[in-house]
Amino acid sequence: MLVGRDGERGHVERLLGQVSSGRSAALVIRGEAGIGKSALLDHAVATAHDMWVLRGVGIESEAELAFGALHLLLYPYLDRLDLLPGPQAAALRGAFGLSSESSANPFLIGAATLTLLAEMAAEKPLLCVVDDAHWLDRGSSDALLFAARRFQADPVAMLFAVRDTAVPLRTPGIEELTVPGLPPDAAGGLLDHHSPGLTAPMRTRVLEEADGNPLALLELGAARLSAQREGRAEPAHQVGPLPVTRRVQEMFREQIVGLPEASQSILLVAAADRFAGMGTVLRVAGAVGAGMSDLDAAERTGLISVTDGELAFRHPLVRAAAYQCATHRRRIAVHRAFADALTSPDVLDRRIWHLAAATTEPDETVAAELERTAQRAERRGGAMAVSAAYDRAGRLSVDPELKARRIAKAALTAYDAGKPDRAARLAVEAASLTSDPSVIAEATLLRGQIEYERTSPEADAVLAAEAARLVMNSSPERAVVMLTEMICTGRDAGALPLITEGGRLMGELRLPPKSRLRASADAQIGWGDLLSGRPENAVGPLRAVLEIGGERDTDLIHRIVAGFSGLMLAEDESTIAVMETMLAEVRAGGALTWIPYAQEVVALAHALRGDFLTAQTCLAEAVALSNEFGMDMEVAVLRATSVWLAAATGDESRCRELATEVLPVLEGRHAVGAALTSWGLGMLDLSAGRYRAAFDALYAVCTGPAKYDFLIRAVADLVEAAVRDGNPDRCADQFAAFERWAVHADSPVATALLRRCQAMLGDSEEHFRLALDLHDKHGGRFDQARTRLMYGEWLRRRRRRGEARTELDAALAGFRRLGASAWETRAASELTALGERPTLGTAADDPLTNLTPQEVQVVRLAAIGLSNKEIAAQLFLSPRTIGHHLYRAYPKLGVSRRIELAQLGLE
């Protein structure tokens, strides 16, 4: 009975109605224990007529069993795995121990969960409810939340009941409903219905203690009524400010300890392993002196129920109380009995966990077994289960070095599971336990990666340097990884001394000559030269690593190095090609955490080339994934590119709003991101004719710590602002550095920008024409339109009206196609000065302009002939969602059939 929950019940019913009409829905129901979350899930199930219903539950003691909850949820439907794309099916089989899959990817497991549920929903609507989701093993919760965020057009509802614990379960991207305490009238009515006859003082006390919590009202009310009827005197005033959950759990403990000892024992057995069937429970209970008849007393109290041979606790707090109120000795005995009873190979991991729980002193045999359990979990992809197993193995290790190594592994896998605080604590502990340089180095590197988000990229770089120095002689390959971390994060921070030192250390490593590793190392040494203003030493190594970056067996981190190297040389087309190859591979392999970093590079390259729509599409996916993975710094960096794009398109309000959002995060921490944001703000002022403000903002960029990074291209804008403001000499030093870079980079983009600057500073028509010739041959639509605008302005001032009109018309059309409204206004003003009456466009000509970023992704893939299933596998969505996006996109594109997409020339 859902008393006083009309609003919450209506919310759930509307959600189910939404699903019945073919739209997906997901909801997280939050609240304290006993507040009514489970009752709302029960109501959803009772209301879900003609739907598949899947029910799952998290159990606190089972968080170490990787994908255990997901396996129980999906087990009846695993005969449908052959309907899934091959890599997804293999990943799910591996996660469930159904195959020898050696490296189950957690994101492929999430995608497989999504696809399996979508296949079921194609037959009839589906409701998936998960109670106590905060106690799911991390692999199961990640997979289910991954799927829930991606359903859009499938008739699937996913409901999660979550209690906020000390470490709350994060559920970004999913709607939440917080269930409050019952209002006073409803609370009083519920109490009077279930515990009639309470004296007024006692009724008042129960209402105060329960604080609107339904479970507390029922349990405390029943206990007080029983005491009142038995004549036991209890004070009616509030004694002690215990939280409601604790108070209710104490009530359950009191009921349990009042049972016969054998009944308490069988409850403890049932609480210690939810996966155990009744047969196993009775076998283990027999080993500790209890039997089937001892369940009767517990059943009579209502603490448990036995239905169809299966035992169920009345509430999760009863299970917790049954375990926690037992003595340590009794718990050890039960776990030992389980370890003796679980002998078949398919329950090996559960046996080892019980054995570990029964072991109170260091024991290398048990520790080694736990390490093997961790390795099996690692193959299945359950990072948090891996961490727990390595941690416990470390605690049981006899040898101090083995203990340190195992705890270091626990730290690394905790970080992989998204638990940075736990990872940092374990990393510090591991380093303190050993003198082994390799273990200390790995722990130190991990601490640095955690500090990237916590403190700053510079803090990461300092710790990465410390780690690398420990293994330079013994493991140069690992040292490359650590120094790459140092140099890349030092670059983010604009910390030139750290970049230079990283390059020096990289140069000392003994690496195979002419190898990819050597090429990547040399490129990062080149970064130090380039970022110090010495491009002549840097261009060769950077171009070399860009050339090998697209090869399929190049490590992902070295591809990122190649991508940024390409941006630094203004080799935008080659950069895009390298990163697109990487993106295709990480999508196929399910390495989703690499997508934001790759898309950051791709978005920048497309933005600088003037392909704003593609850049926005890349950023949308990257930001969504970064938010999902808790990569807050990366979100801010990606938003910095959005600031630049908003400036380029003339969206002043969005540009300033985004800048206000990200600058406090980036300034003093991420120099490149902060400078990119400032470049956008300077360009916004430049497009609006606010030349003095533009110069000031751009001057700060071009003299700041990131001045020689790819942001050296901002000098072209600085030159324009200085010339327009009537003081070109103010940018002389910056232009000299820019000229030096452009000459040595020797790329069409760099040379075209140099020619444009030379045209403005030298009042030279020849340089305008040379710049335009390069734009025409090598692309770059935004720079091309801007050069035409400047050339047209130059011609108009010389009264060459016909030629000026030609260039300005071309500039106007170019800006209109790009949707660059502020620049279009400037071109129109110049034409007006010639006596023309240009009209401003309202939309760009690109047929994709009116699509959402995800629709753009889908139609481009459909245009090259991929099926809905193939597109879904690439984008980690359901095939029906892909169809939904196409259905919405067709009328916007003016087509009615899939085959027509190929004829639009979508790029």
Helices and strands as residue ranges (DSSP letters): H 6-20, E 25-30, H 37-47, E 52-57, G 60-62, H 68-74, G 75-83, H 86-95, H 106-121, E 126-131, G 133-135, H 138-150, E 156-162, E 175-178, H 184-194, H 200-210, H 214-229, H 244-257, H 261-272, H 278-287, G 292-294, H 295-301, E 304-307, E 310-313, H 316-324, H 328-341, G 345-347, H 348-357, H 364-380, H 383-395, H 400-416, H 420-432, H 437-454, H 457-471, H 476-493, H 496-508, H 516-531, H 535-548, H 556-568, H 572-589, G 592-594, H 595-609, H 612-628, H 632-649, H 652-666, H 671-687, H 691-703, G 710-713, H 714-724, G 728-731, H 732-745, H 748-762, H 765-778, H 781-797, H 801-818, H 821-833, H 853-863, H 868-875, H 879-893, G 898-904
